[in-house]
Each structure stands twice: as structure tokens, then as C-alpha cells.
């Protein structure tokens, strides 16, 4: 797995298009459907009115084929009686396209007009044209309001459809990353155990055998000087054996499984203090909540690394290791400080290793240093 | 992670589908009826010189015009056909278009009508009166009573019998003529239009029919029409007075209006015969028989 965001990013790309399309449909479709439906109703109404007016005009033309167009008064009266005065706009043109001046109440023409038209045909010849203009202003206002509401709904829907799965994916991805890190840590520890076992079974055994042979050889030497040189060689081999044993002990935190983190740290600090020749004070909690092997190993390694760097960089005589479990805050607090010189930045003081270990468990590590000593503070969230 | 191809409809496909759906939904909205084009000027007609004169216009003058046409033909004069009324405005437009020869007016030309090159010839002066259904018992109506009836403050005659006030349309010149005699009627009439309480008639024939058939009905109408219609209407005295010929001529009866012919200057020759007849003593006699005063006035018209 190349990173914790790969899955999330891939899902984002694919989900965005789907959500955008769905949201567009939700935002556009309802007002569009409403507009078209109501517009068609309005248009049908206007066309119906135009057809009825056309029938009135037809009667006028049939009664007075030439002069009907001058009798706007009677035509207007007929239309008023029929209730057309409540509609919006009426226009009648004679066959030559000249408007017949109707008077149906003086209603101001609306700003948005939907026209319906009807033709007057007498003896297969066009005799007049009728237009009825319906007021479309209310339709436009209602459509605009519906578009506003549906856009809001679409926005909420998009947020839910996009945000909820992405959040779930992100959480799952984080969990996968943690599991992978734990697995990686476990694999590294298994590898370390294997190396330690190989060292113990291989190099340690060979060195022990070499020591035995040299001892036996020494007993057979008569010269004092040769015996002294042989003793030095044996001493070096003893050092090598001790070093191998220390390394395998460092690499294999098998103690954790036997005695737990608090006791393992106790023993390590005591062993290290003796080996390094510094005073290490260790403060431990009375009890710890159940911890995962990954957390215990990480804490042990962090203390090992930090103490190693105390000896290497600070020249301190005293070191302090503190382990606390802040159960209400659900976190484990570990600190390693010394009273040595200013050790500089964290880069040469185990930055990568300690921060990586803390981060792999969802925690954080900070380093500070002054002429009064250096300090590592690590917080790891409890499961 | 599954590839896009494993989805039944990938993101780009759904986008295309959405576009098609929207286009289909909106497609009907793109259709519709185009708006009316600008009005074209009326095509001018040329008269058929062999055809009778065609006369048309205000209903206030139509009965008089028909009487004059009948008399003219009987005396061997011009052959004139008087069409049903279309109002003064309709008559003016028909004359301007050349569709008719003479228009009948009961009002002056408006500002836009004055530029049409038309000739206006006053023919008669007619009184505007209050006429009622023949079965109405009242013989007179007062000015205040009339205003109250129009305004809706009362719905009965002075004798307590039901009164049904009928109105003419707002632009009718008879209203304006009566308001010369009773100025308070204007505001009362506007209030009646605004309240939509009273029935409004838009032409003289409709008023005649309504007055004839509606019990208790009364309304404004031309004296000539009221006295010559087939169904006799009852003319009510206004403040106890009925207009005499001399009252109309002198202006004592203020509710009068001028009735005129209007014709195109280029048809003056064609209409001259009929116009001359109308202004002749015989024509004037016809006008007087219709309870109108012929124009121009003569000194005799002013004699009591």
C-alpha cells in the first residue's frame, strides 16, 4: 500500500462524477418538469381562449364581411361578457394584418407573456388571426422558487452522497494503514527474533567454542607471556560473547510477553544503567491497561533508542524514564530525559525511528534540548 | 478498486444521459406560438362609383341617418346604405380606410384622428335625456336622485319603486353631454365603474334593448333614439323639465351633443348629393321630426 490516501483519492474521482450527475438531475429535473408542465397548461389555455375568440370573430366576419373590423366595440363587448377580460392580452388582426383595436378593461400587459394563436378561416381563406397572451410571470416566479429549493436539496444530497462514503473510506483506509503498520512491525520483530536466534545459535556458539579451545590451549602453554596473550584473546572473546548476548536481548523483547511493558522497562533500564555507567531513574505506573504487543514493543524500542542516544550525544550522568497511563484521556505517556548538555535537534537523536514508531500507532513524539538536558515526550493513544 | 468499465453507466455516461433528459424535458418549452407581428397600415379602398353610399358610425345618429337615407331615396336622391352602428371611432376608421363613404359622429375628432385628412360636417344637435322602461311609473327624476342612483346610494325611485340604473361605457359621449347638465354625475359614474355594481352597455342598441326589457330600468340615451325606436321608451323629465327644440337650440338644455358627418376630402364629390339633401329644407324637416335641431342653426331655430 503506497499511502493512506490512495484509496480515498481514487474513490473521490469516481464518486464525484456520479454525485455531480445525480445532483444535477435533482436540481434541474423538478423545476424543468414543473415549468414544462405548467407552461403547456398555460399554452393550452391561451390557445383555447384564442380558439373561442376566433369563433366570435368568425361570427362577426360572417355577419359583416368587410366592416366587421371596425366594430371593435361590439367585439370587445362580446369578449367581456364571455369573461375574457380576466386574461392578459388579446390581439386580433384582419386578413391584411391590420390590428383590430379591442378594449377589454385596460389591464396592463404583463412582462412575461405566453402566446396562444388561432386562425379564422372562412371558405378556406384566412380571414383573421387571434392571439391570446397569458401572463407567465407567476409561472416564472414559481419555477424560480422551485429551482432554488431543488438546488438546496441537491446540494444537501450531494454532501451526503459524497461526504458519507468518502468519510467511511477514509476511516477504513486509516484502519487498514494501522493494521498494515502493526503487521509490518510484527514482521520486523519476527525478523529480529530470527536474527537473534541465528546470532545465539551461530555466532554465540562459535565464540563460546573458540573460547573453550583457547582455554584448553592456554593450559598447555609454558611461557607466561604466551599465557598472558592468550588470556587477552579470551577476554576479547568474552566481550564479543557479552556483546552478542546484549544484542540478542535488545533485539528480542521476549520479556514483554513474559513480564509486561512496565516490568520489561524496569529491567532494561537497570541493565542499561549498569552497562552504560549512568544513573537511570524509572517511574512506572501501579497498573497498566491491557496493551497490544505493537504498543509494548514500540514503547520498549523508543526507550532503548532514547537511552542509547543519551549515552551517545548528551554525556549525561542521569536519565529519567517515565511511563504513565492517562486512562481518562485514553493515552499512554512516555518520557525520557537527561541532565546532559544540549544535544541539538532531534535528527541525530533518533528522530526518524522514535517518531515513526509513535506515528505508526497514531501517536506523536516531540524532542526538546537545552543546556540543562534533552527530553523525549511520546504520547500513544490507547485502543 | 473496480474500474469504471465495470459500472453499468460510468460518470461520463450519466452526464450525457442527464443532458439528454433535460433537453427532452425542455424541448416542448422551446416550441410555442410566436407573438403577433406589428400591425400593418390598413389598405385603403377605392369606392365603387356605381355602388350606393355606405354610411356607418355612432348608434346615436344611426336612426337619424336611416331616416335621411329613406327620405333621400324617396325623393330621387342618392342611394344610401346605413350600416349598423360601430361607434364614432369605428366610423372614423372606416372612413379613413375608404371602406365607407360617410362616418357618423357624436363627438369631436380626437388628436390622432385630426391628422387623417377628414372633413367633419355638423348635421344636427341632439339632446341627451334619461329614458326608462315604459312600465316605470315615475315621470321625472331629480339631479340629486340620479346621482344617488348612479353612485349606489339609493335603488328606488322617489315613489319607492325599484330603480335599475344602467350605464353606458366610459367613453360614450352621451355621458359627457349629460355631465354638462349634472357635473356631479362624473364622480358618481367613476365610482360605479370601480365598484362594478351597475350593468354597463357598450352601444345604443344594447341600451335600447335593456331599457325595453328590464323592469325599472333607466339610463342615458339620445332623445332622438328614445322617441323613434320601435319599442317606445319613456323619457323622464330631469328636474321636472323636458328639452324643447328651442331649449336644445339655445343651449338652455345643456345636455346636448353635436351629430356630424365625416368623410374623406377626396370623396367630397361622391357624398355631395346626399350631404346637400341633408342640409336642404326636406332634410332639416327629417331631422326636426327626430326631435333634433338641424345644423347650422337658423334664427328660426331660436324662436320659442
Interface residues (C-beta under 8 A of the other chain):
Chain A: X7 X10 X11 X14 X16 X17 X18 X20 X21 X22 X24 X25 X28 X29 X32 X33 X35 X36 X39 X40 X43 X46 X47 X64 X66 X67 X70 X71 X72 X73 X74 X76 X77 X80 X91 X93 X96 X97 X98 X99 X101 X113 X114 X115 X116 X117 X129 X131 X133
Chain B: X1 X4 X10 X11 X12 X14 X15 X17 X18 X21 X22 X25 X26 X28 X29 X32 X33 X34 X35 X36 X37 X39 X40 X41 X42 X43 X56 X83 X84 X86 X87 X89 X90 X91 X93 X94 X97 X99 X100 X169 X202 X203 X206
